[in-house]
Amino acid sequence: MPTPTKKITELLRRPEVTTDFLQIVKSVVAATAAWWLSIAILDSAMPFLAPWTALLTVHATVYRSLSRGAQSTVASAIGVGLSFLIGNYLGVSLWTFALALFVGLLGARVTWIRDEGIAIATTAIFILGSGFDSQQPLLLERIIEIALGVAVGLAVNLIIIPPIRDRQASRYVDSINRRMGDVLTSMSDEFSDSWDTDRADEWFRETESMSDELNTAWQSVRFARESRRANPRGDLRKSLNPRVRNQAQSQAEETSYENILQRVDEGISHLRNLTRTLRDATYAEGEWDDSFRREWGNIVKDAGRSISDPDAEVEPVYERLDSLARALSDDQHLPTASWPLYGALITSMRHIAVVVDDVASAREAREPNKG
């Protein structure tokens, strides 16, 4: 049984945990640096504007930091201008404060700054709520502080290990593959003996859980794709290492995580259909054909091994299913009533076998052998 120390070590080694912790550190560094620059360089009377915008700018990917940083700058500048217009011409009172928030929240709905549009209203709160009379002559200084915060946030996210999420995406894909393989292996073990509806229901619930994890995998893949955009770390790796560049090009041509996940999704659907068939089979009358039970169970076990470990050496699954179907069709003693059930099991495994081969090939493409 793993010790608490080992569990903590394994947790800290997970790419998603490392990335999240690094983002926290970068956010702290960016906000602290912006606060210090506001005091030491700008001698700001409102040193919270720069660290606040720096905190808003450090996002999960460099591309998002750039796009959201630009939106934060525009939205905050609009908020500053709105505050000075209302404060200068209408004064600061209960209703003008509410008016500034109302206009700011309306502006937050504008499509091209919607992600950070709330900064219009929050900037108005900061300026109108912190003594507007003393801030009135300092419109330009406030905008400079906001620009400083955005610049510091961008710099920190660009310089301190820009995130690349490929490892997270790969981890989710491999996790789903292992779970599919475990279900197939469990089916094989149960099928060689006997099973009941409760066991089949467990397999069905496991496929639903896989679908939930697949949704998380899709989100991680989108992050992985976005993390490569405008990322100097990835560009530097390619420029310094021709092998990395060539591998990246060949992987892009041969496979993509999107294709892998689509195939895995199909595999989960076929696996779910297979569990339904086995659940319904618990109510079927009559004895199972021993040769079918033995051969089909062995095929399912090898398919499970193949999808959880593409390096495992097993005989081709698809051809064995064809051979099983031909053998059964030549068996004159097989009851006619058994064919719909046996045919459904063979057909489901045919679909899964194709997915197994595709996912195994895709893994070889995205994880080329190291030389």
LINPEQUI-V477735 format. One line per field, one symbol per residue. psi: psi as a letter, one per 30 degrees, with the letter a starting at -180 (. if undefined). burial: # if it has 16 or more other ideal C-beta (glycine too) atoms within 10 Angstrom, else .. Layout:
BEGIN
psi = ???
burial = ???
END
This chain:
BEGIN
psi = kkleeeeeeeeffkeeeeeeeeeeeeeeeeeeeeeeeeeeefhkfigfeeeeeeeffjafleeeeeeeeeeeeeeeeeeeeeeeeeeeffljaeeeeeeeeeeeeefffkefgeegfffeeeeeeeefggieeffegheeeeeeeeeeeeeeeeeefeejikkkgeeeeeeeeeeeeeeeeeeeeeeeeeefdllleeeeeeeeeeeeeeeeeeeeeeeeeeeeeeffkhjfeeeeeeefjeeeeeeeeeeeeelleeeeeeeeeeeeeeeeeeeeeeeefffklllkkeeeeeeeeeeeeeeeeeffjffkjlkkeeeeeeeeeeeeffjffkkeffeeeeeeeeeefeeeeeeeeeeeeeeeefilkk.
burial = ..............#..##...#..##.###.###.##...#.#.#######################################.##....#...##..##.##..##....#.##########.###...#..#..##.##################...#####.###.###.##.###.######.##...#...##..##.##..#..##..##.##.######.##.##...#........#...#...###..##.######.##########.#......##..#..################...#..##.##..#...#.....#...#..##.######.##########.##.##.....
END
